[in-house]
Amino acid sequence: MKSQELADSKVLIFTEFSDTARYIARHMAEAGIEGLEQLDSASKTNRADVIRRFSPYYNGSSSPELASANLPEIRVLVSTDVLSRV
């Protein structure tokens, strides 16, 4: 049963280890969680872009701007401390 209480909320999950971040993201993807992104030291994704897609308003963008650039907004972000080194 899905909870609708958090359906439109942003979720940020921090973990110390890359393996754990990948494990959590993989299982969330398998569960059908949409708007999911995972970031660790091995990620090829630009960290600043991930931060902008997770929190567009506070990073000089907007949801419509992201959509027009064909960039999906991130609703659930699983990350290691690499996120703090932007």
C-alpha positions, 0 to 999 in steps of 0.5 A: 500500500502506497502512502499518499502523505509523502507523494509530492514531497522531496526526500534526501537520503544520505549514507556514508558508503557508495555501496549503500547508496547504490543498494538503496537506489537500486531497490527504490528503482525496483519498487517503482519510485519515480524521480530518483537519482543516486550520487556518489564519488563514482557518478559521472553526473555533474553534482551541480546539475543534480542539486539544481534538479533536486531543488530548482527554486533555491538554485536559480531555476524552476520546474517549468525551466527544467521541463523545457530543457528535458531535464527531469526534476529529482524527487528522491536523492540518495547520496554520499557526502560527495554532495557536500563537495560542490 
